[in-house]
């Protein structure tokens, strides 16, 4: 848009003493209203590690629940729940190849000409930072096939190639948070392939006009594909969730999830607001 029409932005993340991530000021105000709304639970859900998530300063109160490391950690009042950690560890041990095997394969097959960095996250999954222009598409496809046979999935997001165990999902952690909160409905939004399981598990979802899912033309009957991109999409998503509060629903900003608790004393009703 023309510079004169550009929205005012609020920085919500600083990394290495430099501003990194932003919301529009309007979205920040709406998000604070959503997070404090009666009958709603706002729970961020992200592939970020706990350390990376801690850099984010969203408006509103600190969420009671948050999901980090793509579902590997369920934070309850800022602390990782040990029962959930044990549940995740048992699933990974039973259903997929170990991290060390996958990491070794990544390093063995990656070409130094395009590999910039190699990292593991919370000892749960691995990712590479690559020179996207030099990365062969065939390498990613071959890696995906190799990983599939070992119970892992591969996702290319910008300059990062993720290798994530299939049992490690945001949806599983969000369902556990919803159970504890007594939530009646879940609304979700996300832009990457690692968000697809969460969107499918939600009662309703939103997909912004940027990211892997938009590029792939991904859709589902209950997921709204927005045309807005970037911070404009974030603002539109928060507006949609606030509008849904009249239907006992709440929502999330991109890469977050909203839980809503039924307030009526009926079967399936849970936590009070």
LUMVO-675587 format. One record per atom (N, C-alpha, C): residue in three letters; x, y, z. Coordinates in steps of 0.1 Angstrom, whole numbers, plus 2048, in hexadecimal, padded with zeros to 3 digits. Example, Ala and Ser with C-alpha at 12.3 -4.5 7.8 and 13.67 -1.06 7.14 Angstrom:
ALA8847C784EALA87B7D384EALA8847DF84ESER8807EA847SER8897F5847SER88180084F
This chain:
UNK8097F4800UNK800800800UNK80980C800UNK8038187FCUNK80B8247FDUNK81082780BUNK81C82D80CUNK822830819UNK818837822UNK81184181DUNK808849825UNK7FD84182BUNK7FA835825UNK7EF82D82BUNK7F4822834UNK801820835UNK80681583DUNK80281684BUNK7FE80B852UNK7F980C860UNK80580E869UNK802814875UNK80C815880UNK80E807885UNK81B804888UNK81F7F688DUNK8247F789BUNK8217EC8A2UNK8277EA8AFUNK8307DE8AFUNK83D7E08B3UNK8477D58B4UNK8447CC8C0UNK8437BF8BDUNK8407B68C8UNK84B7AB8CAUNK8567AD8C2UNK8617A48C4UNK86E7AB8C1UNK8787AA8C9UNK8867AF8C7UNK88F7A38C7UNK8987A38BEUNK8A27988BDUNK8B079E8BAUNK8B979B8C3UNK8C77A08C2UNK8C67B08C1UNK8BE7B58CAUNK8BD7C48CBUNK8B77CB8BFUNK8B07C38B7UNK8AA7C98ABUNK89B7C68AAUNK8937CF8A7UNK8847CC8A5UNK8827C189AUNK87A7B889DUNK8787AD893UNK86A7AA88FUNK8607AA898UNK8537A6895UNK8497B1899UNK83E7B2892UNK8357BD894UNK8267B9893UNK81E7C189AUNK80F7C1898UNK80B7CF893UNK8007D188DUNK7FB7DE88BUNK7F67E3899UNK7F67F089CUNK7F17F58A9UNK7E27F18ABUNK7DB7F18A0UNK7CD7ED8A1UNK7CB7DE8A5UNK7D37D689FUNK7D37C78A2UNK7D77C58B1UNK7E17CD8B6UNK7E57CC8C4UNK7DA7CF8CDUNK7D37DA8CAUNK7C77DD8D3UNK7BC7D38D2UNK7B97CD8C7UNK7AF7C38C5UNK7B47B68CCUNK7C07B38CBUNK7C57A78D2UNK7C57A88E1UNK7C87B38E6UNK7C77B58F5UNK7B87B48F9UNK7AF7B98F1UNK7A17B78F4UNK79C7A88F4UNK7A17A18EAUNK79E7938E9UNK7A478B8F4UNK7B078D8F8UNK7B6786902UNK7B0788910UNK7A9793912UNK7A379691FUNK79479391EUNK78F78F913UNK78078D911UNK77B78291AUNK76F785920UNK76877B928UNK76476F920UNK767763925UNK76375791FUNK76D752914UNK778759913UNK782755908UNK79075290EUNK797749908UNK7A574690CUNK7AD7488FFUNK7B7750900UNK7C07538F5UNK7CD74B8F8UNK7D17428EFUNK7DD73A8F1UNK7E673A8E5UNK7F27418E5UNK7FB7408DAUNK8007328D7UNK80172F8CBUNK8067218C7UNK8107238BCUNK81C71E8BDUNK8277228B4UNK8317168B3UNK8397168A8UNK84470D8A6UNK8507128ADUNK85071E8B2UNK85C7248B9UNK85F71C8C5UNK86C71C8C9UNK8707178D6UNK86B7208E1UNK86C71B8EDUNK8687238F9UNK8707308F9UNK87D72F8F7UNK88673B8F7UNK8827458ECUNK87E7408E0UNK87A7498D6UNK86D74F8D9UNK8647478DEUNK85674D8E2UNK8577578ECUNK8617568F6UNK86275F901UNK86676D8FCUNK86B76F8F0UNK86F77C8EAUNK8627848E6UNK85777D8E5UNK84B7848E0UNK84478B8EBUNK83F7978E9UNK83879E8F3UNK82B7A28EDUNK82179A8EEUNK81479C8E9UNK80C7A58F3UNK8037AD8EDUNK7FA7B58F6UNK7F17AC8FFUNK7EC7B290AUNK7E37AB912UNK7EA7A291DUNK7E279B925UNK7E8793930UNK7F078792BUNK7F9782933UNK80177692FUNK7F776B92EUNK7F7763923UNK7ED758921UNK7EF74D92BUNK7E474892FUNK7E573C938UNK7EC730932UNK7E872E925UNK7EE72391DUNK7F5728911UNK80072290DUNK807725901UNK80E7188FCUNK80F7168EFUNK81570A8E9UNK82170E8E2UNK82D7088E5UNK83A70A8DFUNK83F6FE8D9UNK8497008D0UNK8516F48CAUNK8476EB8C3UNK83E6F18BCUNK8346EA8B3UNK82C6E08BBUNK82A6E28C8UNK8226D98D0UNK82A6D28DAUNK8376D38DAUNK8406CC8E3UNK83F6D18F1UNK83B6DD8F3UNK83A6E3900UNK82C6EA901UNK8256E790CUNK8196ED910UNK81C6F691CUNK81C70391AUNK81F70C925UNK81270F92CUNK81370E93AUNK808711942UNK80D71C94CUNK80772894AUNK80C733952UNK81B735950UNK820733944UNK82E736941UNK83772A944UNK83371F94AUNK83B71494DUNK837708944UNK84170193FUNK83F6F5937UNK8396EA940UNK82E6E493CUNK8276DA943UNK82E6CC942UNK8336C794DUNK83B6BA94DUNK8336AE948UNK8266AE94CUNK81E6A2947UNK81D6A2938UNK81B6AE932UNK81B6AF924UNK8286AB91EUNK8336AF924UNK8406AC91FUNK84269D91EUNK83D696929UNK83E687929UNK83568191EUNK82A68691CUNK821681912UNK827682904UNK82D68E901UNK8336908F4UNK83F6868F2UNK8476858FDUNK85367C8FCUNK84F66E8F9UNK8446698FFUNK84065C8FDUNK83B65A8EFUNK8346638E9UNK82F6628DCUNK83A6628D1UNK84466B8D4UNK84F66B8CAUNK85765E8CAUNK8596598D6UNK86164D8D7UNK85A6418D0UNK84D6418D1UNK8456368CCUNK8426378BDUNK8426438B7UNK83C6458AAUNK84564A89FUNK85164E8A2UNK85A653898UNK86965189BUNK871652891UNK87F651892UNK88565C89CUNK8906598A2UNK8966638ACUNK89C66F8A4UNK89C67A8ACUNK8A16868A7UNK8B06858A1UNK8B867E8A8UNK8C667C8A4UNK8C7677896UNK8BF66D893UNK8BF667886UNK8BC67187BUNK8B167987EUNK8AD682874UNK8B768D872UNK8BC69287DUNK8C669D87DUNK8D3698875UNK8D768C877UNK8E3687870UNK8E0687861UNK8D468385DUNK8D168284FUNK8D1690849UNK8CB69A850UNK8CB6A784BUNK8D96AC848UNK8E26AA852UNK8F06AF850UNK8F76A8845UNK8F469B844UNK8FC69383AUNK8F869682CUNK8EB69A82AUNK8E669C81CUNK8E66AB818UNK8E76B4822UNK8E76C381FUNK8F46C7818UNK8F36D080FUNK8FE6D5807UNK9036E280EUNK9106E2812UNK9156EE818UNK9146FB810UNK9126FA803UNK9107057FAUNK90370D7FDUNK8F9706802UNK8EC70D806UNK8E870C814UNK8EF70481CUNK8EC70282AUNK8F370E832UNK8EB716839UNK8F0721841UNK8F171D850UNK8E7717855UNK8E7713864UNK8E0706865UNK8E36FE870UNK8DB6F3874UNK8D86F4883UNK8CC6F1886UNK8C76F2894UNK8BE6E7898UNK8BD6E58A5UNK8B36DC8ABUNK8AB6E58B4UNK89E6E28B6UNK8956EA8BFUNK8906E28CAUNK8946E68D6UNK88F6DF8E3UNK8916D08E3UNK89B6CB8DBUNK89E6BD8DAUNK8926B58D5UNK88A6BC8CCUNK87D6B68C7UNK87D6B58B8UNK8826BF8B1UNK8826BF8A2UNK88F6C789EUNK8916C6890UNK89D6CC88BUNK8996D587FUNK8A16DF87CUNK89F6E7871UNK8AC6ED86BUNK8AC6F085FUNK8B76F6858UNK8B4704853UNK8BE70D854UNK8BC71A84EUNK8C4719841UNK8BE71C835UNK8C471A828UNK8C3727820UNK8CC726815UNK8CB73080BUNK8C072B801UNK8B5732802UNK8A972C7FAUNK8AC72C7EBUNK8B37367E6UNK8B57377D8UNK8BE72B7D3UNK8C67267DBUNK8CF71A7D7UNK8C970D7DBUNK8BF70D7E3UNK8B97007E8UNK8B26F87DDUNK8B76EC7DAUNK8B06E47CFUNK8A26DF7D4UNK8986E17CCUNK88B6DC7D0UNK88B6CD7D1UNK8936C67CAUNK8936B77CAUNK8986B37D8UNK8A16BB7DEUNK8A76B77EBUNK89B6B77F5UNK8936C17F5UNK8886C27FFUNK87E6B67FDUNK87B6B37F0UNK8726A87EDUNK87869B7F2UNK8856997EFUNK88B68C7F3UNK88B68B803UNK88E696809UNK88E696818UNK88069381DUNK876699817UNK86869681CUNK86568781BUNK869681810UNK86667380EUNK86E66A818UNK87A66E81AUNK882666824UNK87C668832UNK878674836UNK873677843UNK865670845UNK85D67083BUNK85066A83BUNK85065B840UNK85A65483BUNK85B64683FUNK86064484DUNK86464E853UNK86964E861UNK86065586BUNK855659867UNK84B65F86FUNK84D66E872UNK854675868UNK857683869UNK85168A85DUNK85069785EUNK84A6A0854UNK8546AB851UNK8546B0845UNK85E6BB840UNK8566C783CUNK85A6D2840UNK8536DF83CUNK85E6E9839UNK85C6F082DUNK8656FB829UNK85E70882BUNK864710834UNK85E71D838UNK868728836UNK86773082BUNK87173A829UNK87F734827UNK888738830UNK89673382FUNK898727838UNK88D72183EUNK88F716847UNK888709842UNK8906FE843UNK88A6F1840UNK8896EA84EUNK87C6E7851UNK8796E085EUNK8776D185CUNK87C6CA865UNK87A6BB866UNK8736B9874UNK8676B5874UNK85F6B4880UNK8586A7882UNK8596A088DUNK85269488FUNK84369588DUNK83D68C886UNK82E68C884UNK82668D891UNK82A68689CUNK8216878A8UNK8236958AFUNK82C69D8ABUNK82E6AA8B1UNK8266B48AAUNK81A6B88AFUNK8116C08A8UNK80B6CB8B2UNK8096D78ACUNK8026E18B4UNK7F46DD8B8UNK7ED6D68AFUNK7DF6D28B2UNK7DE6C98BEUNK7E76C08C0UNK7E76B78CCUNK7E86C08D9UNK7F26C98D9UNK7F46D18E5UNK7E86DB8E7UNK7E36E08DCUNK7D76E98DDUNK7CB6E28E3UNK7C96D58DEUNK7BD6CE8E3UNK7BF6CB8F2UNK7CB6C98F7UNK7CD6C7905UNK7CB6D490DUNK7CF6DF907UNK7CC6EC90EUNK7BD6EF90EUNK7B66EB903UNK7A86ED903UNK7A16E490DUNK7A66D890FUNK7A06CF919UNK7A16D5927UNK7AD6DA92AUNK7AF6DF937UNK7A76EC939UNK7A56F492FUNK79E700930UNK78E6FE930UNK78A6F292CUNK77C6EF92AUNK7766F791EUNK77E6F8914UNK77A700908UNK7706F9900UNK7667008FBUNK75C6FA8F3UNK75F6FA8E4UNK7677048E0UNK76B7068D2UNK77970B8D1UNK77F7078C6UNK78D70C8C3UNK78D7138B5UNK79271F8B5UNK7957268A8UNK7A47288A6UNK7A872689AUNK7B7726898UNK7BA72E88BUNK7C673388AUNK7CB73987DUNK7DA73587CUNK7DF734870UNK7ED73186DUNK7F073285FUNK7FD73385CUNK80173584EUNK80A72B848UNK80F722851UNK81971884CUNK81470A84BUNK81B701845UNK8176F3844UNK8166ED852UNK81E6F185BUNK81E6EC869UNK8126F1871UNK80A6FA86BUNK7FE6FF871UNK7F26F786CUNK7F36EF861UNK7E86E985BUNK7E06E0864UNK7E86D886CUNK7E16CF876UNK7D86D6880UNK7DD6E2884UNK7D66EA88EUNK7C96F0887UNK7CA6F487BUNK7BF6FA874UNK7B46EF872UNK7B96E386FUNK7AF6D886CUNK7A86D4879UNK7AF6D5884UNK7AA6D0891UNK7A06DB897UNK7A16E7893UNK7996F2898UNK78B6F1893UNK7826F889BUNK7746F9896UNK77370288BUNK77C70C88AUNK77C71687FUNK78A71C87EUNK78E71F872UNK79C724871UNK79D72F866UNK7A8736867UNK7AB74085DUNK7BA73E858UNK7BB74184BUNK7C8740845UNK7CB74D83EUNK7D6754842UNK7DA76083BUNK7DE75F82DUNK7DF76A826UNK7E3769818UNK7F2767815UNK7FA76581FUNK80876381EUNK80B755824UNK817750821UNK81C744827UNK81A73881EUNK81F72C824UNK81F72081DUNK81171B819UNK80871C822UNK7FA71781FUNK7F471F814UNK7F672C813UNK7F0734809UNK7F77317FBUNK80472F7FCUNK80C72C7F0UNK80871F7EAUNK8047157F2UNK8007087EEUNK7F17087EAUNK7EA7127EDUNK7DB7127EAUNK7D47097F4UNK7DA707800UNK7D46FE80AUNK7C670480FUNK7BC6FB811UNK7AF6FF815UNK7A86F481DUNK79E6F8824UNK7966EE82BUNK7886F582CUNK77D6ED82DUNK7706F382DUNK76E6FE838UNK7746FB844UNK77170484FUNK77C70F851UNK785710848UNK790719848UNK78E72483EUNK78E731843UNK78D73C83AUNK79A741835UNK79C742827UNK7A8747821UNK7A775681FUNK7AF75D827UNK7AF76B826UNK7B877081AUNK7B477C815UNK7BD78280BUNK7C878B811UNK7C579081DUNK7CF798824UNK7DC790827UNK7E7798827UNK7F479282AUNK7FA799835UNK80479383CUNK80C799846UNK80479F852UNK8087AA856UNK8017B0862UNK7F37B385FUNK7EF7B6853UNK7E17B884FUNK7D97AC852UNK7DE7A084EUNK7D7794851UNK7D6791860UNK7E0794868UNK7DF793876UNK7D479B87CUNK7D37A7877UNK7C87B087CUNK7BA7AB878UNK7B97A686CUNK7AC7A0868UNK7A8794870UNK7B278C873UNK7AF78087BUNK7AA783889UNK7B078D88FUNK7AC79189DUNK79E79789CUNK79B79E892UNK78D7A4890UNK78379888FUNK78778E887UNK77D783886UNK77B77C893UNK78577A89BUNK7837738A8UNK77B77B8B1UNK77D7888B2UNK7757918BAUNK7667908B6UNK7647908A9UNK75678F8A4UNK7507828A9UNK7587778A9UNK75376A8ADUNK7507698BCUNK7547728C4UNK7517718D2UNK7437708D6UNK73A7768CDUNK72C7758CFUNK7277678CDUNK72F75E8C7UNK72B7508C5UNK7337478CFUNK73874D8DAUNK7407468E3UNK74C7408DDUNK7537488D5UNK75F7448CFUNK76A74F8D1UNK77674B8D0UNK7817548D1UNK78C7508C7UNK7967588C5UNK7A07548BBUNK7AE7588BDUNK7B57578B2UNK7C37598B3UNK7C97618A8UNK7D47678ABUNK7DC76E8A0UNK7E4763899UNK7EA76688EUNK7F175D886UNK7FB755890UNK7FB74888EUNK80373F896UNK7FF73F8A5UNK7F27418A7UNK7ED7408B5UNK7E07398B5UNK7DB7358C0UNK7CE72F8C1UNK7C57358CBUNK7B87358C9UNK7AF73A8D3UNK7A672F8D8UNK7A472E8E5UNK79B7258EBUNK79072C8F2UNK7847268F0UNK77872D8F6UNK771723900UNK76E72790CUNK76871F915UNK759721915UNK751716915UNK743717916UNK73F71C924UNK736725925UNK73272B932UNK725725937UNK71E71E92FUNK711718933UNK71470B93BUNK70C708945UNK70E6FC94DUNK7076F0946UNK70D6EC93BUNK7076E1933UNK7126D7931UNK70E6CB92BUNK7186C1928UNK7226C691FUNK72F6C3922UNK73A6C891AUNK73F6D691EUNK7376DD927UNK73C6EA92BUNK7476E8935UNK7506F2935UNK75C6F093DUNK75F6FD945UNK76B702943UNK77070D94BUNK76771994AUNK765720955UNK75E72C955UNK767738951UNK76274394BUNK76B74D947UNK772754953
